[in-house]
Amino acid sequence: MKEIKTRHLILWRGTEYEVDAFMKMLRDEGDFEWFTGIEYSEAGMKEFEECFKWRHQNYTPGKRFFIFRKEDLDHIIGYVDIQIECKWPDSKVKIELEIYISAKFRRKGYGSEVAREMLWQLFEHETWVQNKQMFARTLSDNYAAINFLKKLGFQKVDEDYAAFISGFVDWSDSCQKPVSEYRLDWEQEIGWKKEENKRLWKSQRKIMYAESWFRHKEELRKYLQTHEQMEYAKDYIDLLKVLIQIVINPDEEERPLKIEQIIEIDKGCYGGEKVWLIPQEEEPDVRDFIVTYMAYGTCSGCDLLEGIISNSDMVTDFANEKQINDYMLLALHLLQRMRRLLSVEDFELDERFTKAMYRGKEEAMLKQLEEIAGN
């Protein structure tokens, strides 16, 4: 795999040009020690550069990427690596995350976006991975990196000296800085996020309720065949309610979507978009909404629903086969566009702010947000 695309970024394997650019970034930003755990020296930098270039050319192809923003493909903003190591003597596989984001692009969510993509690619698509654990190491006083790992669900499991765990220096190196090791257990409940974290990651990576569609779509078709059109096609929201009732809610027993509490947002013009906010709780907060939308017009030539209703020789009570296929396609469009009102990043920011309020640190966090907004 030479390229991975995320919402804002492109991860690319790169060439020697990107390797040199990354080495220059580490040198210019003075983060060599934070990234490697080894005190900076020209000899150490040269040794690391040789090791890095060798690994990039010869080791685990497809798991090492340079990071670019989609709007600027000429300049890298960081680097990510999934190191897969077979431990001797029991041949256990250990997987380690290594990530670096340039100083000027930190606190923008890029690191989390990259890390989640790599975790998803590895643990949900690589069938050979049996032990679904990820490790990461950082200097014990690198609090920014520690907070980043904890936010992803990593927990501290060990601490040692950099001289004894670095892969490119001799074990007797004089560096005696403590390094902490963190572990993420993909299949287990992790920290305060628990299964909600994993569920949110999955919802960002695929169509919500896709499995429910394939499981119940024929039930929806049967409903459309046996009910009059005016029961489900007077307006888009009527079809949406039937979609939720027949396709989605049978698989959502614990948190069914609240059909009677759907909020419709409509500009009320001749044409535009209708947006629906669908709560999952009787008394929802902002984290409990699913959103979907549909463009509409004023006549059968510019409005999908009107076009389907008029797609017959005469308007009848029951839809014909072509109309039913069109209603099914329209329902699928509504389902495909369903997203959580809050993204993963929004969810995490909300949790951080809630924690800050309980700890009396809301002013400090608001100041931090103002600084981010000003950049």
C-alpha positions as CSV (number, residue, x, y, z in Angstrom):
1,M,0.0,0.0,0.0
2,K,1.7,3.2,-1.2
3,E,-1.0,5.7,-0.2
4,I,-3.7,6.2,2.4
5,K,-6.2,9.0,2.4
6,T,-7.9,10.3,5.6
7,R,-10.3,13.2,6.0
8,H,-7.6,15.9,5.9
9,L,-4.4,14.1,5.1
10,I,-2.6,11.9,2.6
11,L,-0.1,9.3,3.9
12,W,2.5,8.4,1.3
13,R,5.4,6.0,1.3
14,G,7.7,8.7,-0.1
15,T,11.2,8.7,-1.5
16,E,14.7,9.7,-0.4
17,Y,13.6,13.3,-0.9
18,E,11.0,12.9,1.9
19,V,13.5,11.1,4.1
20,D,15.9,14.0,3.8
21,A,13.0,16.5,4.5
22,F,12.1,14.6,7.6
23,M,15.7,14.6,8.9
24,K,15.9,18.3,8.3
25,M,12.6,18.8,10.2
26,L,13.9,16.9,13.2
27,R,17.1,18.9,13.2
28,D,15.5,22.3,12.7
29,E,12.8,21.8,15.3
30,G,15.2,20.4,17.9
31,D,13.0,17.3,18.6
32,F,15.6,14.6,17.9
33,E,15.7,13.7,21.6
34,W,11.9,13.6,22.0
35,F,11.5,11.5,18.9
36,T,14.3,9.0,19.5
37,G,14.8,9.1,23.3
38,I,18.5,9.8,22.8
39,E,20.4,13.0,23.6
40,Y,21.3,15.0,20.5
41,S,24.8,14.8,19.0
42,E,26.0,14.9,15.4
43,A,27.2,11.4,15.6
44,G,23.9,10.2,17.0
45,M,22.0,12.1,14.4
46,K,24.1,10.6,11.6
47,E,23.7,7.1,13.0
48,F,20.0,7.5,13.3
49,E,19.7,8.9,9.8
50,E,21.5,5.8,8.3
51,C,19.3,3.5,10.3
52,F,16.2,5.3,9.3
53,K,17.1,5.2,5.6
54,W,17.8,1.5,5.7
55,R,14.5,0.8,7.5
56,H,12.6,2.9,5.0
57,Q,14.1,1.0,2.0
58,N,14.1,-2.5,3.4
59,Y,11.7,-3.0,6.2
60,T,7.9,-3.5,6.5
61,P,6.9,-1.9,3.2
62,G,3.5,-0.3,3.3
63,K,3.6,0.4,7.1
64,R,5.7,3.5,7.0
65,F,4.4,6.8,5.7
66,F,5.1,10.5,5.4
67,I,2.2,12.8,6.2
68,F,0.9,15.5,3.9
69,R,-2.0,17.8,4.1
70,K,-4.4,17.4,1.2
71,E,-4.1,21.1,0.3
72,D,-0.3,21.1,0.3
73,L,1.3,18.0,-1.2
74,D,4.7,19.6,-1.6
75,H,5.6,19.7,2.1
76,I,5.5,16.9,4.7
77,I,4.1,17.7,8.1
78,G,5.1,14.5,9.8
79,Y,5.8,10.8,9.8
80,V,4.2,7.6,11.0
81,D,5.5,4.1,11.3
82,I,4.1,0.7,12.4
83,Q,7.0,-1.4,13.5
84,I,6.4,-5.1,13.6
85,E,9.0,-7.0,15.7
86,C,9.2,-10.7,16.2
87,K,10.5,-11.1,19.8
88,W,13.1,-13.9,20.6
89,P,12.9,-16.6,21.9
90,D,9.1,-17.2,21.9
91,S,8.6,-15.6,18.4
92,K,5.8,-13.3,19.8
93,V,5.0,-10.4,17.5
94,K,5.2,-7.0,19.0
95,I,3.6,-4.0,17.2
96,E,4.8,-0.5,17.9
97,L,3.4,2.9,16.9
98,E,5.9,5.7,16.0
99,I,4.5,9.1,15.0
100,Y,5.8,12.6,14.7
101,I,3.9,15.8,13.7
102,S,5.8,19.0,12.9
103,A,5.6,21.6,15.7
104,K,3.6,24.1,13.6
105,F,0.9,21.6,12.9
106,R,0.3,20.2,16.3
107,R,-2.9,20.6,18.3
108,K,-4.9,20.4,15.1
109,G,-6.1,16.8,15.4
110,Y,-3.7,15.5,12.7
111,G,-1.9,13.2,15.0
112,S,-5.1,11.6,16.2
113,E,-6.4,11.3,12.6
114,V,-3.3,9.5,11.5
115,A,-3.0,7.2,14.5
116,R,-6.7,6.1,14.2
117,E,-6.3,5.4,10.5
118,M,-3.2,3.2,11.1
119,L,-4.9,1.4,14.0
120,W,-7.9,0.8,11.9
121,Q,-5.9,-0.5,8.9
122,L,-3.9,-2.8,11.1
123,F,-6.5,-4.3,13.5
124,E,-9.6,-4.4,11.3
125,H,-8.0,-5.2,7.9
126,E,-4.9,-7.2,8.5
127,T,-6.1,-10.8,9.2
128,W,-2.7,-12.1,10.3
129,V,-2.7,-9.9,13.4
130,Q,-3.9,-12.1,16.3
131,N,-2.7,-10.3,19.3
132,K,-4.5,-6.9,18.9
133,Q,-2.2,-4.8,21.0
134,M,-0.2,-1.7,20.1
135,F,2.8,-0.3,22.0
136,A,4.3,3.1,22.0
137,R,7.2,4.7,23.8
138,T,8.0,8.2,24.8
139,L,10.3,10.1,27.2
140,S,8.7,10.0,30.6
141,D,8.8,13.9,30.8
142,N,7.3,14.4,27.3
143,Y,3.8,15.2,28.7
144,A,2.4,16.3,25.4
145,A,3.1,12.9,23.9
146,I,1.8,11.1,27.0
147,N,-1.5,13.0,26.9
148,F,-1.8,12.2,23.1
149,L,-1.3,8.4,23.8
150,K,-3.8,8.5,26.7
151,K,-6.3,10.2,24.5
152,L,-6.1,7.3,22.1
153,G,-6.6,4.8,24.9
154,F,-3.0,3.8,25.6
155,Q,-2.1,2.9,29.2
156,K,1.3,2.9,30.8
157,V,2.8,-0.6,31.3
158,D,6.6,-0.1,31.8
159,E,9.4,2.4,32.2
160,D,13.1,2.0,31.4
161,Y,16.1,3.9,30.2
162,A,16.5,5.0,26.6
163,A,19.9,3.4,26.3
164,F,18.4,-0.1,26.8
165,I,15.5,0.1,24.4
166,S,16.7,2.2,21.5
167,G,17.1,0.1,18.3
168,F,19.8,2.1,16.6
169,V,22.3,2.7,19.5
170,D,24.4,0.3,21.5
171,W,22.9,-0.8,24.8
172,S,25.8,0.8,26.7
173,D,25.0,4.3,25.3
174,S,25.4,7.0,28.0
175,C,21.9,8.3,27.7
176,Q,20.1,7.6,31.0
177,K,16.7,9.4,30.4
178,P,13.7,7.4,31.5
179,V,11.4,6.2,28.8
180,S,7.8,5.1,29.4
181,E,6.1,2.3,27.4
182,Y,2.4,2.5,26.7
183,R,0.0,-0.2,25.4
184,L,-3.4,-0.1,23.7
185,D,-5.7,-3.2,23.9
186,W,-7.9,-2.9,20.8
187,E,-10.4,-5.5,21.9
188,Q,-10.8,-4.5,25.5
189,E,-12.4,-1.7,27.3
190,I,-9.8,1.1,27.6
191,G,-9.8,3.9,30.1
192,W,-12.8,6.2,30.3
193,K,-13.6,5.7,26.5
194,K,-14.2,2.0,26.8
195,E,-16.1,0.5,23.9
196,E,-17.5,3.9,23.0
197,N,-14.1,4.8,21.7
198,K,-13.8,1.8,19.4
199,R,-17.5,2.3,18.2
200,L,-16.8,5.9,17.3
201,W,-13.7,4.9,15.4
202,K,-15.6,2.4,13.4
203,S,-18.5,4.8,12.6
204,Q,-15.9,7.2,11.1
205,R,-14.5,4.5,8.8
206,K,-17.6,3.0,7.2
207,I,-21.3,3.7,6.4
208,M,-23.3,3.6,9.6
209,Y,-25.9,0.9,9.7
210,A,-24.5,-0.8,6.6
211,E,-24.9,-4.3,8.0
212,S,-28.5,-3.4,9.0
213,W,-29.3,-2.4,5.5
214,F,-28.2,-5.7,4.0
215,R,-29.9,-7.6,6.8
216,H,-33.3,-5.9,6.5
217,K,-33.6,-4.3,3.0
218,E,-35.9,-7.0,1.7
219,E,-38.2,-6.3,4.7
220,L,-38.2,-2.7,3.6
221,R,-39.0,-3.7,0.0
222,K,-41.9,-5.8,1.2
223,Y,-43.3,-2.9,3.2
224,L,-43.2,-0.6,0.2
225,Q,-45.0,-3.3,-1.9
226,T,-47.8,-3.7,0.7
227,H,-48.4,-0.2,1.8
228,E,-49.9,2.8,0.0
229,Q,-47.4,5.4,-1.2
230,M,-49.1,8.1,0.9
231,E,-48.1,6.3,4.0
232,Y,-44.4,6.7,3.4
233,A,-43.9,9.2,0.5
234,K,-45.8,12.4,1.4
235,D,-42.5,13.9,2.3
236,Y,-38.9,12.7,2.7
237,I,-39.2,12.5,6.5
238,D,-41.9,9.8,6.1
239,L,-39.6,7.6,4.1
240,L,-36.8,8.3,6.7
241,K,-39.1,7.2,9.5
242,V,-39.9,3.9,7.7
243,L,-36.2,3.4,7.0
244,I,-35.4,3.8,10.7
245,Q,-38.3,1.6,11.9
246,I,-37.7,-1.3,9.5
247,V,-34.0,-1.3,8.8
248,I,-32.1,0.4,11.6
249,N,-34.0,0.0,14.9
250,P,-34.3,-3.8,14.9
251,D,-30.5,-3.9,15.4
252,E,-30.4,-1.0,17.8
253,E,-32.3,-2.5,20.8
254,E,-30.2,-0.7,23.4
255,R,-30.3,2.7,21.7
256,P,-33.0,2.9,19.1
257,L,-33.4,6.1,17.1
258,K,-36.3,8.1,18.4
259,I,-38.6,8.5,15.3
260,E,-41.1,10.8,17.0
261,Q,-38.3,13.2,18.1
262,I,-36.7,13.8,14.7
263,I,-35.8,17.5,14.2
264,E,-36.2,18.7,10.6
265,I,-34.2,21.7,9.4
266,D,-35.6,23.3,6.2
267,K,-34.9,26.7,4.7
268,G,-38.5,26.7,3.4
269,C,-37.4,28.0,-0.1
270,Y,-38.3,26.6,-3.5
271,G,-35.4,24.3,-3.3
272,G,-32.4,23.4,-1.1
273,E,-31.5,20.8,1.5
274,K,-33.4,19.3,4.3
275,V,-31.4,18.2,7.3
276,W,-32.7,15.8,10.0
277,L,-31.3,15.4,13.5
278,I,-32.2,12.0,14.9
279,P,-31.8,11.5,18.7
280,Q,-30.8,8.2,20.3
281,E,-32.1,9.2,23.8
282,E,-35.4,10.6,25.1
283,E,-33.5,13.5,26.6
284,P,-30.5,13.8,24.2
285,D,-27.5,15.9,24.5
286,V,-25.4,17.0,21.5
287,R,-23.5,13.6,21.5
288,D,-26.7,11.6,21.0
289,F,-27.7,12.8,17.5
290,I,-27.4,11.1,14.1
291,V,-27.6,13.5,11.2
292,T,-28.6,12.9,7.5
293,Y,-29.8,15.2,4.7
294,M,-31.3,15.3,1.2
295,A,-31.5,18.0,-1.5
296,Y,-35.0,18.8,-2.8
297,G,-36.8,20.8,-5.5
298,T,-40.2,22.0,-6.4
299,C,-41.3,19.8,-9.3
300,S,-40.9,16.2,-10.6
301,G,-38.1,17.3,-12.8
302,C,-35.9,18.7,-10.0
303,D,-37.1,16.8,-6.9
304,L,-36.3,13.1,-6.4
305,L,-39.4,12.2,-4.4
306,E,-41.8,14.1,-6.7
307,G,-40.1,12.4,-9.6
308,I,-40.6,8.9,-8.2
309,I,-44.3,9.6,-7.4
310,S,-45.0,10.8,-10.9
311,N,-43.0,7.9,-12.5
312,S,-46.1,6.0,-13.8
313,D,-48.9,6.4,-16.2
314,M,-51.2,7.5,-13.4
315,V,-50.7,8.1,-9.7
316,T,-51.8,4.9,-8.0
317,D,-52.2,4.0,-4.3
318,F,-49.5,1.3,-4.5
319,A,-46.1,1.8,-6.1
320,N,-45.1,-0.1,-9.2
321,E,-41.9,-2.1,-9.4
322,K,-39.8,0.7,-10.8
323,Q,-41.1,3.1,-8.2
324,I,-40.3,0.7,-5.4
325,N,-36.7,0.3,-6.8
326,D,-36.4,4.1,-6.8
327,Y,-37.8,4.4,-3.2
328,M,-35.2,1.8,-2.1
329,L,-32.4,3.8,-3.7
330,L,-33.6,7.0,-2.1
331,A,-33.8,5.2,1.3
332,L,-30.2,3.9,0.8
333,H,-29.0,7.5,0.0
334,L,-30.6,8.6,3.3
335,L,-28.8,5.8,5.2
336,Q,-25.5,6.4,3.4
337,R,-25.4,10.0,4.5
338,M,-26.0,9.2,8.2
339,R,-23.2,10.5,10.5
340,R,-22.8,11.4,14.1
341,L,-23.4,15.0,14.8
342,L,-20.1,15.0,16.7
343,S,-17.0,13.6,15.0
344,V,-14.4,11.6,17.0
345,E,-12.4,14.8,17.4
346,D,-15.4,16.8,18.6
347,F,-16.4,14.0,21.0
348,E,-12.9,14.0,22.5
349,L,-12.8,17.8,22.8
350,D,-16.1,17.8,24.6
351,E,-14.8,15.2,27.0
352,R,-11.7,17.2,27.6
353,F,-13.7,20.4,28.3
354,T,-16.0,18.5,30.7
355,K,-13.0,17.2,32.6
356,A,-11.5,20.7,32.7
357,M,-14.6,22.1,34.2
358,Y,-14.7,19.5,36.9
359,R,-11.1,20.3,37.7
360,G,-11.6,24.1,37.7
361,K,-9.4,24.5,34.6
362,E,-12.0,25.7,32.1
363,E,-10.4,29.1,31.8
364,A,-7.0,27.6,30.8
365,M,-8.7,25.4,28.2
366,L,-10.7,28.2,26.7
367,K,-7.5,30.2,26.4
368,Q,-5.8,27.3,24.7
369,L,-8.8,27.0,22.3
370,E,-8.5,30.8,21.5
371,E,-4.8,30.4,20.7
372,I,-5.6,27.4,18.4
373,A,-8.4,29.4,16.7
374,G,-6.0,32.3,16.2
375,N,-3.3,30.2,14.4
